[in-house]
Amino acid sequence: MSAFSINGQNASDKIVSIQVENKTLIQVLYEMSNENDVDFYFEPEDLPYYKLEGRFDSTQIFKILQTLTNGTNLITLPKGEQNVLLVNRDKVSPSYIDNLIESWQNGTLEYPISNDVKKVAFTFGKPNPNNKSVMLNLNINDGATGEPIVGAVLRNDDLSVSDVSGLDGEIILPLNPQQYVFSVSYTGYHTIELDISIFEDSTLDLKMDVQSILLVEVEIVANSVRNKLDDSRVGAEVINLESIERIPQALGEVDIIKSLEILPGVTSVGDISVGFNVRGGNVDESLVLFNDGMIFNPTHIVGFISAFNAESISKTTLYKGYVDGEFGNRSSAVLDITADAENVKSFKGKGGLGTSLMKVYLQDTISNKLRYNFSARGSFNDYLLNLIANIKIKRSNASFYDVNGSVVYDISDDQTLIFSGYRSDDFFEFNDEFGFEWQNEHVGLKLKSKWSDNFFSKLSLNYGSYKSNQFVINSPEASDFESSIQYLKLLFNGSYQLLNDGYLKGGVELIDYKTGNDMLSPRMESTLVESSIQRKSSSVISPFLTLNYKLFDNLIFETSLRISNYFSKGPGLIYNYEGDIQKEDSIISFDELSGNDPEGKYTIVEPRASLNFKLNDNNSIRGGYNKMSQNLIQVTTSGSALPSDFWVFSDRYIPPQVVDQYSIGFFNTNDKSSYNFSLEGFVKEFQDLRSLKQFPRIILNEHIETEFLKTKGSSYGLEVLLEKNKGKWVGSLAYTFSRSFRQTIDEKGALNGGERFPSDFDIPHQLNLIASYKWLPTVSLSFAYVYKSGRPTTLPTSTILQDGFLIPIYSGRNQTRIPYYSRLDFSITLDMRKAKQTGFRNSFNLGFYNVLKRRNAFNVFFRRSTGGNITPFQFSIIGTLVPNFTWNFTF
């Protein structure tokens, strides 16, 4: 917000009192010029477009501009009584100044104003042949202040109806009862296109919005609490890419996956985690989409950083509560990432070089119909591993790369074709003992069509795969264990806009999964024998329907219905069991499966609904119910998912898991305040889960159902978020209280004696504090602090002596916890990328991860000491300070 008052005689000594909050220089100049008798002349490409803060009381314009342009190559020159020039000192000459003023006066240069037309539609009454004339009373006000607008012009295309608002902003029109389309315009405000069907005397209040400056770069706007006030979807979070740039990261790289943890309700089990947990759900219960393609492992370095280059990402949305019916086949959350070139309008290049990785991003238009973008990242050393205190990790090595790109072709004004591709490769070797290799791939083709002003459709075809290899080296049992999964997905949806009251969307998603052979291959002189198995595959057909509707001005609801049809299919083996109890010693025969299994079909009806009730302009309440299901399980024997974990599909013995979630939230914001606040609560019930039994045999096991125990679960929690988004200090404080439990209900065995126990990812308390201080317009200091309760584990509580050996006696399942997690990070950034709008621009970031050098436990093990006693051993991944330096550039 800026406020201005001017006194004085000429441009060199006019006195101004202003307060500037979170505005660019061109925005400040535009507002000063509009509200006062001062004209500013400049070249827009020479101005910086970083956000400015400042308060000036009774200060000369000259001194104000000196302060706001400090550190740039701009100088301020008064010209006559009402003109001020702001120019690059290297360009100044009499002819340059004359040409610059002429360019502004003849319209060659102008402020980049947004001229978007606001469209509104209203219907008053019903047609009545007895009504020959009706009266329209129109009140036109400023949308921000509520003040009446005097002189606003109303007219239709043929000028048969026209009028101007009076001192009270009122227009009174006698009209024939019929439909009209009017334009309402006023200098400095967005024009309104008013579509009105009027059949009775009516009064209408119209709010006009002030025209805004178009910035050179489109900034990603956070899904702040202000947006949540108007969003019907409870639990939907649009990730603000600008804000996560301020978060210090271990490699100095903006990280989409790790930054999710600043949101309440999102956790991970430690410094490394292949994925993330949402509201008490497992890692495999979160669907990750990248340009509509499914990504099975969204991380590098065994889960240490994200597998996506943030430079290429245009939008990221996390759905952790209500989920649109278009999304499915996961039961806890959806992370939807868009990185295509649909909105590319001009050339842009970005890149970076850090202590352990390099990256590049390019985009451009080839013609008025064809455009592209391309992104690549890669590591080039083991800098991070060499800093870690653990000697075995220090002797390890890792490498990775990821590439993605898209090509967009406008077939016509109403049809667009988008091709996209993605690939990532990783290698990690631990202490010359074992390691992992994994690879994600995705290619997609999407056709977006506009059939009318109200009807749109999207048709997409996607192929993807995930391959992994766990290898053992320098051992008599040296080997490679390989597994893979592929899919082909077809998605169609059509959306019909219901005037200004909402939309109706329907479609169908078809997915065909195929698993490759699980193969164990010996290395060199290994004692192992090569062997392999074929796991069963699956297909899914899911029609869906979504209705979003505005019932009243303060009440919006959205409801979806998705019907998931799961089919188990071959090739593979179906084992038959005595007494229908899936135990290995109960196997009586097996059958070959080549097509669909008639007993492996499931239909899950998934109703979903969300409601947003606005209490007033600053407060709203949202609530929702969500049912989701999934037919695939990531099989892991560790507390944290690993790249080599393989996937198993539902079949006649393993039904799809189903999750019901109830959630409610309160949201508060105020445009005049710097603070936003939200409070959300949830309860989830999990059905048909599967837990691995004690000491399971999962490698090359064709009857994996014998290793699973039927399980149910529950979780609940409370999420608090406080944000500050204005001023020199900005940031957020997020706190989550959450519990997650599991309970086995299987007649063939039980965990924890059949009693309920905390899940492996039950973290009752999590606190995330992010703070950034803008020291100068180009220099900022950032801090991040994370606190998490220690996750559950099962530890021995005592020992007994038997035959001369100490035998540990363990507690109940997950009844103890590893030590709590605590980490402080810091970074300082010099960002000159917004100091000018064209040319080569730089940014430098110096960061420190784990400033307190805390050896946060990733797990706790017990081992026998030299004296024969069982002693605890705490395993830490980082355990030391990790400095990093990154140079980013834009051209």
HUZIVEN-V110251 format. One record per pair of residues at least 4 apart in sequence whose C-alpha atoms are under 8 Angstrom apart, sorted by the first residue. I is the first residue (numbers start at 1). J is the second residue. Records with the same first field share a line. If there is no record, write none. Layout:
BEGIN
I->J / J
END
This chain:
BEGIN
1->19 / 20 / 21 / 22 / 23
2->18 / 19 / 20 / 21 / 28 / 31
3->17 / 18 / 19 / 20
4->16 / 17 / 18 / 19 / 32 / 35 / 36
5->15 / 16 / 17 / 18 / 36
6->14 / 15 / 16 / 17 / 36
7->14 / 15 / 16
8->13 / 14 / 15
9->13 / 14 / 81
10->14 / 80 / 81 / 82
11->38 / 61 / 78 / 79 / 80 / 81 / 82 / 83 / 84
12->60 / 61 / 62 / 78 / 81 / 84
13->60 / 61 / 62
14->60 / 61
15->58 / 59 / 60 / 61
16->56 / 57 / 58 / 59 / 60 / 61
17->55 / 56 / 57 / 58 / 59
18->55 / 56 / 57
19->53 / 54 / 55 / 56
20->28 / 52 / 53 / 54 / 55
21->52 / 53 / 54 / 726 / 727
22->51 / 52 / 53 / 726 / 727
23->27 / 28 / 50 / 51 / 52 / 53
24->28 / 48 / 49 / 50 / 51 / 52
25->29 / 47 / 48 / 49 / 50 / 51 / 52 / 68
26->30 / 44 / 47 / 49 / 213
27->31 / 213
28->32
29->33 / 40
30->34 / 111 / 213
31->35
32->36 / 38
33->37 / 38 / 39 / 40
37->82
38->82 / 83 / 84
39->82 / 83 / 84
40->83 / 84 / 85 / 86
41->83 / 84 / 85 / 86 / 100 / 101 / 104
42->46 / 85 / 86 / 87 / 100
43->47 / 87 / 100 / 109
44->111 / 837
45->836 / 837 / 838
46->74 / 87 / 88 / 836 / 837 / 838
47->74 / 835 / 836 / 837
48->72 / 834 / 835 / 836 / 837
49->215 / 216 / 834 / 835 / 836 / 837
50->777 / 778 / 834 / 835
51->777
52->68 / 777
53->727 / 728
56->64
59->63 / 64
60->64
61->65
62->66 / 76 / 78
63->67
64->68
65->69 / 76
66->70 / 75 / 76
69->73 / 74 / 75
72->835
73->88 / 89 / 90
74->86 / 87 / 88 / 89
75->86 / 87 / 88 / 89
76->84 / 85 / 86 / 87
77->84 / 85 / 86 / 87
78->83 / 84 / 85
79->83 / 84 / 85
87->91 / 92
88->92
91->96
92->96 / 97
93->97
94->98
95->99
96->100
97->101
98->102
99->103
100->104
101->105
102->106
103->107 / 108 / 109
104->108 / 109 / 110
111->213
112->213 / 214 / 215
113->211 / 212 / 213 / 214
114->190 / 211 / 212 / 213 / 214
115->190 / 191 / 211
116->190 / 191
117->190 / 191 / 192 / 193
118->190 / 191 / 192 / 193
119->192 / 193 / 194 / 195
120->192 / 193 / 194 / 195 / 500
121->194 / 195 / 196 / 499 / 500
122->194 / 195 / 196 / 197
123->196 / 197 / 198
124->196 / 197 / 198 / 199 / 200 / 202
125->198 / 199 / 200
126->198 / 199 / 200
127->177 / 178 / 199
128->199
131->177 / 199 / 200
132->176 / 177
133->174 / 175 / 176 / 177
134->174 / 175 / 176 / 177 / 198 / 199 / 200 / 201 / 202
135->172 / 173 / 174 / 175 / 200 / 201 / 202
136->171 / 172 / 173 / 174 / 175 / 201 / 202 / 203 / 204
137->170 / 171 / 172 / 173 / 202 / 203 / 204
138->170 / 171 / 172 / 203 / 204 / 205 / 206
139->148 / 168 / 169 / 170 / 171 / 203 / 204 / 205 / 206
140->148 / 149 / 152 / 165 / 169 / 170 / 205 / 206 / 207 / 208
141->146 / 147 / 148 / 149 / 169 / 205 / 206 / 207 / 208
142->146 / 147 / 148 / 149 / 207 / 208 / 209 / 210
143->207 / 208 / 209 / 210
144->209
146->207
148->167 / 168 / 169 / 170
149->165 / 167 / 168 / 169
150->164 / 165 / 166 / 167 / 168 / 169
151->164 / 165 / 166 / 167 / 169 / 186
152->164 / 165 / 169 / 184 / 185 / 186
153->162 / 163 / 164 / 165 / 183 / 184 / 185 / 186
154->161 / 162 / 163 / 164 / 182 / 183 / 184 / 185
155->159 / 160 / 161 / 162 / 163 / 182 / 183 / 184
156->160 / 161 / 162 / 180 / 181 / 182 / 183
157->181 / 182
163->171
164->171
165->169 / 170 / 171
166->170 / 171
177->197 / 198 / 199 / 200
178->197 / 198 / 199
179->195 / 196 / 197 / 198
180->194 / 195 / 196 / 197
181->193 / 194 / 195 / 196
182->193 / 194 / 195
183->191 / 192 / 193 / 194
184->191 / 192 / 193 / 194
185->189 / 190 / 191 / 192
186->190 / 191
188->210 / 211
189->208 / 209 / 210 / 211
190->208 / 209 / 210 / 211
191->208
192->208
198->202
216->837
219->242
220->240 / 241 / 242 / 314 / 315
221->240 / 241 / 242
222->238 / 239 / 240 / 241 / 243
223->227 / 228 / 237 / 238 / 239 / 240
224->228 / 676
225->229 / 667 / 668 / 669 / 676 / 677 / 678
226->230 / 618 / 668 / 669 / 670 / 676
227->231
228->232 / 667
229->612 / 614 / 618 / 619 / 620 / 667 / 668
230->612 / 614
231->612
232->556 / 557 / 558 / 610 / 611 / 612 / 622
233->321 / 322 / 323 / 558 / 610 / 611 / 612 / 622 / 624
234->321 / 322 / 610 / 611 / 612 / 622 / 623 / 624 / 663 / 664 / 665
235->319 / 320 / 321 / 322
236->317 / 318 / 319 / 320 / 321 / 322 / 323
237->317 / 318 / 319 / 320
238->315 / 316 / 317 / 318
239->315 / 316 / 317 / 318
240->244
241->245 / 310
242->246
243->247
244->254 / 255 / 256 / 259
245->254
246->772 / 782
247->254 / 259 / 770 / 782 / 783 / 784
248->252 / 782 / 783 / 784 / 825 / 826 / 827 / 847 / 848 / 849
249->253 / 254 / 255 / 825 / 847 / 848 / 849
250->847 / 848 / 849 / 882 / 883 / 884
251->354 / 355 / 356 / 384 / 884 / 885
252->354 / 845 / 846 / 847 / 884 / 885 / 886
253->886
254->309 / 310
255->259 / 305 / 306 / 308 / 309 / 310
256->260 / 306 / 308 / 310
257->261 / 275 / 276 / 298 / 299 / 305 / 306
258->305 / 306
259->263
260->266
261->265 / 266 / 267 / 268 / 768
262->266 / 734 / 768 / 769 / 770
263->721 / 734
264->719 / 720 / 721 / 734 / 735 / 736
265->278 / 279 / 717 / 719 / 736 / 738
266->276 / 277 / 278 / 279
267->276 / 277 / 278 / 763 / 766
268->273 / 275 / 276 / 277 / 761
269->273 / 639 / 640 / 761 / 791 / 858
270->821 / 858
271->303 / 304 / 858 / 877 / 878
272->302 / 303 / 304 / 877
273->302 / 303 / 304 / 640 / 641 / 642
274->283 / 297 / 298 / 299 / 302 / 303 / 304 / 640 / 641 / 642 / 643
275->283 / 284 / 297 / 298 / 299 / 303 / 641
276->282 / 283 / 286
277->281 / 282 / 283 / 285 / 286 / 761
278->282 / 283 / 286 / 320 / 332 / 333
279->320 / 332 / 715 / 716 / 717 / 738
280->714 / 715 / 716 / 738 / 739 / 740 / 761 / 762
281->285 / 286 / 332 / 740
282->286 / 332 / 761
283->641
284->330 / 633 / 634
285->330 / 331 / 332 / 333 / 630
286->330 / 331 / 332 / 333 / 334 / 335
287->294 / 295 / 329 / 330 / 333 / 334 / 335
288->294 / 295 / 296 / 298 / 334 / 335 / 336 / 337
289->293 / 294 / 295 / 334 / 335 / 336 / 337
290->294 / 295 / 336 / 337 / 338 / 339
291->336 / 337 / 338 / 339 / 340 / 420 / 444
292->336 / 337 / 338 / 444 / 462
293->442 / 443 / 444 / 462 / 463 / 464
294->442 / 464
295->440 / 441 / 442 / 464 / 466
296->440 / 466
297->440 / 466 / 643
298->303 / 306 / 307 / 308
299->303 / 304 / 305 / 306 / 307 / 308
300->304 / 305 / 306 / 307 / 400 / 426
301->305 / 398 / 399 / 400 / 426 / 427 / 428
302->428 / 642 / 643
307->402 / 424
308->402
309->313 / 359 / 375 / 376 / 377 / 402
311->350 / 361 / 375
312->339 / 340 / 361 / 373 / 374 / 375
313->337 / 338 / 339 / 340
314->337 / 338 / 339 / 340
315->337 / 338 / 339
316->335 / 336 / 337 / 338
317->335 / 336 / 337
318->333 / 334 / 335 / 336
319->323 / 333 / 334 / 335
320->332 / 333 / 334
321->333 / 624 / 625 / 626 / 661 / 663
322->608 / 609 / 610 / 624 / 625 / 626
323->327 / 333 / 334 / 608 / 626
324->546 / 560 / 608
325->544 / 545 / 546 / 560 / 561 / 562 / 608
326->493 / 507 / 508 / 509 / 544 / 545 / 562
327->334
328->562 / 564 / 628 / 629 / 630
329->564 / 628 / 629 / 630 / 631
330->334 / 628 / 629 / 630 / 631
331->627 / 628 / 629 / 630 / 657 / 658 / 659
332->628 / 659
339->405
340->372 / 373 / 405 / 406 / 407 / 408 / 418 / 420
341->363 / 371 / 372 / 373 / 406 / 407 / 408
342->371 / 408 / 418
344->363 / 364 / 365 / 371 / 372 / 373
345->364 / 365 / 371
346->363 / 364 / 365
347->362 / 363 / 364 / 365
348->362 / 363 / 364 / 890 / 891
349->360 / 361 / 362 / 363 / 890 / 891
350->360 / 361 / 362 / 888 / 889 / 890 / 891
351->358 / 359 / 360 / 361 / 888 / 889 / 890
352->358 / 359 / 360 / 886 / 887 / 888 / 889
353->357 / 358 / 359 / 886 / 887 / 888
354->358 / 884 / 885 / 886 / 887
355->383 / 884 / 885 / 886
356->379 / 380 / 381 / 382 / 383 / 384
357->377 / 378 / 379 / 380 / 381
358->377 / 378 / 379 / 380
359->375 / 376 / 377 / 378
360->375 / 376 / 377
361->373 / 374 / 375 / 376
362->373 / 374 / 375
363->371 / 372 / 373 / 374
364->371 / 372 / 373
365->370 / 371 / 372
366->370 / 371 / 372
367->371
369->408 / 409 / 410 / 411
370->407 / 408 / 409 / 410
371->407 / 408 / 409
372->405 / 406 / 407 / 408
373->405 / 406 / 407
374->403 / 404 / 405 / 406
375->403 / 404 / 405
376->401 / 402 / 403 / 404
377->401 / 402 / 403
378->399 / 400 / 401 / 402
379->399 / 400 / 401
380->399
381->398 / 399
382->386 / 397 / 398 / 399
383->387
384->388 / 882
385->393 / 394 / 395 / 396 / 397
386->393 / 394 / 395
387->394 / 880 / 881 / 882
388->393 / 394 / 877 / 878 / 879 / 880 / 882
389->393 / 394 / 878 / 879 / 880
390->394 / 876 / 877 / 878 / 879
391->395
392->396 / 430 / 431
393->397 / 430 / 431 / 877
394->431
395->430 / 431 / 432
396->428 / 429 / 430 / 431 / 432
397->428 / 429 / 430
398->426 / 427 / 428 / 429
399->426 / 427 / 428
400->424 / 425 / 426 / 427
401->424 / 425 / 426
402->422 / 423 / 424 / 425
403->422 / 423 / 424
404->420 / 421 / 422 / 423
405->420 / 421 / 422
406->418 / 419 / 420 / 421
407->418 / 419 / 420
408->416 / 417 / 418 / 419
409->416 / 417 / 418
410->415 / 416 / 417
411->415 / 416 / 417
412->416
414->449 / 450 / 451
415->447 / 448 / 449 / 450
416->447 / 448 / 449
417->445 / 446 / 447 / 448
418->445 / 446 / 447
419->443 / 444 / 445 / 446
420->443 / 444 / 445
421->441 / 442 / 443 / 444
422->440 / 441 / 442 / 443
423->439 / 440 / 441 / 442
424->439 / 440 / 441
425->437 / 438 / 439 / 440
426->436 / 437 / 438 / 439
427->435 / 436 / 437 / 438
428->435 / 436 / 437
429->433 / 434 / 435 / 436
430->434 / 435
432->473 / 474
433->472 / 473 / 474 / 475
434->470 / 471 / 472 / 473
435->470 / 471 / 472
436->468 / 469 / 470 / 471 / 643 / 644
437->468 / 469 / 470 / 643 / 644
438->466 / 467 / 468 / 469 / 643 / 644
439->465 / 466 / 467 / 468
440->464 / 465 / 466 / 467
441->464 / 465 / 466
442->462 / 463 / 464 / 465
443->462 / 463 / 464
444->460 / 461 / 462 / 463
445->460 / 461 / 462
446->458 / 459 / 460 / 461
447->458 / 459 / 460
448->456 / 457 / 458 / 459
449->456 / 457 / 458
450->455 / 456 / 457
451->455 / 456 / 457
452->456
454->495 / 496 / 497 / 498 / 499
455->494 / 495 / 496 / 497
456->494 / 495 / 496
457->492 / 493 / 494 / 495
458->491 / 492 / 493 / 494
459->490 / 491 / 492 / 493
460->490 / 491 / 492
461->488 / 489 / 490 / 491
462->488 / 489 / 490
463->486 / 487 / 488 / 489
464->486 / 487 / 488
465->484 / 485 / 486 / 487
466->484 / 485 / 486
467->482 / 483 / 484 / 485
468->482 / 483 / 484 / 643 / 644
469->480 / 481 / 482 / 483 / 644
470->480 / 481 / 482 / 644
471->478 / 479 / 480 / 481
472->477 / 478 / 479 / 480
473->477 / 478 / 479 / 523
474->478
475->526
476->525 / 526 / 527
477->522 / 523 / 526 / 527 / 528
478->522 / 523 / 524 / 525 / 526 / 527 / 528
479->520 / 521 / 522 / 523 / 526 / 528
480->519 / 520 / 521 / 522 / 523
481->518 / 519 / 520 / 521
482->517 / 518 / 519 / 520 / 644
483->515 / 516 / 517 / 518 / 519 / 644 / 646
484->515 / 516 / 517 / 518 / 646
485->513 / 514 / 515 / 516 / 647
486->513 / 514 / 515 / 516
487->511 / 512 / 513 / 514
488->511 / 512 / 513
489->509 / 510 / 511 / 512
490->509 / 510 / 511
491->507 / 508 / 509 / 510
492->507 / 508 / 509
493->505 / 506 / 507 / 508
494->505 / 506 / 507
495->503 / 504 / 505 / 506
496->503 / 504 / 505
497->502 / 503 / 504
498->502 / 503 / 504
499->503
501->549 / 550 / 551
502->547 / 548 / 549 / 550
503->547 / 548 / 549
504->545 / 546 / 547 / 548
505->545 / 546 / 547
506->543 / 544 / 545 / 546
507->543 / 544 / 545
508->541 / 542 / 543 / 544
509->540 / 541 / 542 / 543
510->539 / 540 / 541 / 542
511->539 / 540 / 541
512->538 / 539 / 540
513->537 / 538 / 539
514->536 / 537 / 538
515->534 / 535 / 536 / 537
516->534 / 535
517->532 / 533 / 534 / 535
518->532 / 533 / 534 / 535 / 700
519->530 / 531 / 532 / 533 / 700
520->529 / 530 / 531 / 532 / 700
521->528 / 529 / 530 / 531
522->526 / 527 / 528 / 529 / 530
532->700
533->700 / 701 / 702
534->571 / 572 / 702
535->570 / 571 / 572 / 573 / 648 / 702
536->568 / 569 / 570 / 571 / 572 / 573 / 648 / 649
537->568 / 569 / 570 / 571 / 649
538->566 / 567 / 568 / 569 / 570 / 649 / 650
539->566 / 567 / 568 / 569
540->564 / 565 / 566 / 567
541->564 / 565 / 566
542->562 / 563 / 564 / 565
543->562 / 563 / 564
544->560 / 561 / 562 / 563
545->560 / 561 / 562
546->558 / 559 / 560 / 561
547->558 / 559 / 560
548->556 / 557 / 558 / 559
549->556 / 557 / 558
550->555 / 556 / 557
551->555 / 556 / 557
552->556
554->612 / 613 / 614 / 615 / 616
555->611 / 612 / 613 / 614
556->611 / 612 / 613
557->609 / 610 / 611 / 612
558->609 / 610 / 611
559->607 / 608 / 609 / 610
560->607 / 608 / 609
561->605 / 606 / 607 / 608
562->605 / 606 / 607
563->603 / 604 / 605 / 606
564->602 / 603 / 604 / 605 / 606 / 629
565->601 / 602 / 603 / 604
566->600 / 601 / 602 / 603 / 631 / 650
567->596 / 597 / 600 / 601 / 602 / 651
568->596 / 597 / 600 / 601 / 649 / 650 / 651 / 652
569->593 / 594 / 595 / 596 / 597 / 600
570->593 / 594 / 595 / 596 / 597
571->592 / 593 / 594 / 595
572->592 / 593 / 594
573->590 / 591 / 592 / 593 / 702
574->590 / 591 / 592 / 593 / 703
575->587 / 588 / 589 / 590 / 591 / 703
576->580 / 587 / 588 / 589 / 590 / 591
577->581 / 582 / 583 / 586 / 587 / 588 / 589
578->586 / 587 / 588
579->586
581->586 / 748
582->586 / 587 / 653 / 705 / 706 / 748
583->587 / 706 / 707 / 748
584->703 / 706
593->597
596->600
597->601 / 651 / 652
599->651 / 652
600->650 / 651 / 652 / 653
601->651 / 652
602->655 / 656
604->629
606->626 / 627 / 628 / 629
607->626 / 627
608->624 / 625 / 626 / 627
609->624 / 625 / 626
610->622 / 623 / 624 / 625
611->622 / 623 / 624
612->620 / 621 / 622 / 623
613->620 / 621 / 622
614->619 / 620 / 621
615->619 / 620 / 621
616->620
618->668 / 669 / 670
619->666 / 667 / 668 / 669
620->666 / 667 / 668
621->664 / 665 / 666 / 667
622->664 / 665 / 666
623->662 / 663 / 664 / 665
624->662 / 663 / 664
625->660 / 661 / 662 / 663
626->660 / 661 / 662
627->658 / 659 / 660 / 661
628->658 / 659 / 660
629->656 / 657 / 658 / 659
630->656 / 657 / 658
631->649 / 650 / 655 / 656 / 657
632->647 / 648 / 649 / 650 / 656
633->647 / 648 / 649
634->645 / 646 / 647 / 648
635->645 / 646 / 647 / 648
636->640 / 641 / 642 / 645 / 646
637->692
638->642
639->760 / 761
641->645
649->654
650->654 / 655 / 656
651->655
653->705
654->705
655->688
656->688
657->686 / 687 / 688 / 689
658->686 / 687 / 688 / 689
659->684 / 685 / 686 / 687
660->684 / 685 / 686
661->682 / 683 / 684 / 685
662->682 / 683 / 684
663->680 / 681 / 682 / 683
664->680 / 681 / 682
665->678 / 679 / 680 / 681
666->678 / 679 / 680
667->676 / 677 / 678 / 679
668->676 / 677 / 678
669->673 / 675 / 676 / 677
670->674 / 675 / 676
674->724 / 725 / 726 / 727
675->722 / 723 / 724 / 725 / 726
676->722 / 723 / 724
677->720 / 721 / 722 / 723
678->720 / 721 / 722
679->718 / 719 / 720 / 721
680->718 / 719 / 720
681->716 / 717 / 718 / 719
682->716 / 717 / 718
683->714 / 715 / 716 / 717
684->714 / 715 / 716
685->712 / 713 / 714 / 715
686->712 / 713 / 714
687->711 / 712 / 713
688->710 / 711 / 712
689->710 / 711 / 712 / 713
690->708 / 709 / 710 / 711
691->708 / 709 / 710 / 711 / 744
692->696 / 707 / 708 / 709
693->707 / 708 / 709 / 749 / 750 / 751
694->751
696->707
697->701 / 707
698->704 / 707
704->708
709->744 / 745 / 746 / 748 / 749 / 750
710->744 / 745 / 746
711->742 / 743 / 744 / 745 / 746
712->742 / 743 / 744 / 745
713->740 / 741 / 742 / 743
714->740 / 741 / 742
715->738 / 739 / 740 / 741
716->738 / 739 / 740
717->736 / 737 / 738 / 739
718->736 / 737 / 738
719->734 / 735 / 736 / 737
720->734 / 735 / 736
721->732 / 733 / 734 / 735
722->732 / 733 / 734
723->730 / 731 / 732 / 733
724->729 / 730 / 731 / 732
725->730 / 731
726->730
728->772 / 773 / 774 / 775
729->771 / 772 / 773 / 774
730->771 / 772 / 773
731->769 / 770 / 771 / 772
732->768 / 769 / 770 / 771
733->767 / 768 / 769 / 770
734->767 / 768 / 769
735->765 / 766 / 767 / 768
736->764 / 765 / 766 / 767
737->764 / 765 / 766
738->762 / 763 / 764 / 765
739->758 / 762 / 763 / 764
740->758 / 759 / 761 / 762 / 763
741->756 / 757 / 758 / 759 / 762
742->756 / 757 / 758 / 759
743->751 / 754 / 755 / 756 / 757
744->750 / 751 / 754 / 755 / 756
745->750 / 754
746->750
750->754
751->755 / 813
752->756 / 757 / 812 / 813
757->813 / 814 / 815
758->762 / 792 / 813 / 814 / 815
759->792 / 814
760->791 / 792 / 793 / 814
761->791 / 792
762->791 / 792
763->788 / 789 / 790 / 791 / 792
764->788 / 789
765->787 / 788 / 789
766->786 / 787 / 788 / 789
767->785 / 786 / 787 / 788
768->784 / 785 / 786 / 787
769->783 / 784 / 785 / 786
770->782 / 783 / 784 / 785
771->782 / 783 / 784
772->780 / 781 / 782 / 783
773->780 / 781 / 782
774->778 / 779 / 780 / 781
775->779 / 780 / 781
776->780
778->829 / 830 / 831 / 832 / 835
779->828 / 829 / 830 / 831
780->828 / 829 / 830
781->826 / 827 / 828 / 829
782->826 / 827 / 828
783->824 / 825 / 826 / 827
784->824 / 825 / 826
785->822 / 823 / 824 / 825
786->821 / 822 / 823 / 824
787->820 / 821 / 822 / 823
788->820 / 821 / 822
789->819 / 820 / 821
790->817 / 818 / 819 / 820 / 821
791->817 / 818 / 819 / 820
792->814 / 815 / 816 / 817 / 818
793->813 / 814 / 815 / 816 / 817 / 818 / 860
794->810 / 811 / 812 / 813 / 814 / 815 / 816 / 817
795->810 / 811 / 814 / 816 / 862
796->808 / 809 / 810 / 811
797->808 / 809 / 810 / 811
798->808 / 809 / 810
799->806 / 807 / 808 / 809 / 870
800->806 / 807 / 808 / 809
801->805 / 806 / 807
802->806 / 807
806->868 / 869 / 870
808->870
811->815 / 816
818->857 / 858 / 859 / 860
819->856 / 857
820->856 / 857
821->856 / 857
822->854 / 856
823->850 / 851 / 852 / 854
824->849 / 850 / 851 / 852
825->847 / 848 / 849 / 850 / 851
826->847 / 848 / 849 / 851
827->845 / 846 / 847 / 848
828->845 / 846 / 847
829->843 / 844 / 845 / 846
830->843 / 844 / 845
831->842 / 843 / 844
832->836 / 841 / 842 / 843
833->837 / 841 / 842 / 843 / 889 / 890
834->841
835->841
836->841
838->891
839->890 / 891
840->889 / 890 / 891
841->889 / 890 / 891
842->887 / 888 / 889 / 890
843->887 / 888 / 889
844->885 / 886 / 887 / 888
845->885 / 886 / 887
846->883 / 884 / 885 / 886
847->883 / 884 / 885
848->881 / 882 / 883 / 884
849->881 / 882 / 883 / 884
850->854 / 879 / 880 / 881 / 882
851->880 / 881 / 882
852->880 / 881
853->879 / 880 / 881
854->879 / 880
855->876 / 877 / 878 / 879 / 880
856->876 / 877 / 878 / 879
857->874 / 875 / 876 / 877
858->874 / 875 / 876 / 877
859->874 / 875 / 876
860->872 / 873 / 874 / 875
861->872 / 873 / 874 / 875
862->870 / 871 / 872 / 873
863->870 / 871 / 872 / 873
864->868 / 869 / 870 / 871
865->869 / 870 / 871
END
